[in-house]
Amino acid sequence: EAREAVAKYSSCSGLQVSPEDVVLCSGCSCCIDLCITVLANPGQTILVPCPGFSIYRTLAEGLGINVKTYQLLPDQNWEIDLDDLDRQIDRDTVAIVINNPSNPCGSVYTAEHLSAVLEVAKHHRVPIIADEIYEHLVFPGHKYHPMVLVS
């Protein structure tokens, strides 16, 4: 019943979530930990935003996983610096964490920007961990775009 309720709540225009697609966790940190654990082994690397939510580093380093940061651009509404993101990816990179809407910056990425981020990830064949927990906390005049609908 819980998975059905989450699937129904998470489904939106253009996206149908089935109960089989739902993994129940005890909270966001647990879910992020699960994603990192599934994608990375000790000694491998994940990329996280800077500035960004500190829990990514805390969880990864506790598992022996290296963390590198990619920069956000304050003069461009805290968008991801795509050139820096591209430069940070190497053979040890196994995941990119994208936090949208952003904590702590409060920025919300456009569909076009998310598409460009996906192109970088696709080029390097690196999966994205889309942390979108703040999807309902968007400033007036901005529109949230789920990564799954952009892809």
Secondary structure, DSSP 8 states (H G I E B T S, - for coil): -HHHHHHHHH-BTTB---GGG----SSHHHHHHHHHHHH--TT-EEEEEES--THHHHHHHHTT-EEEEEEEEGGGTTEE-HHHHHHH--TTEEEEEEESS-TTT-----HHHHHHHHHHHHHHT--EEEE-TTTT---TT-----HHHH-
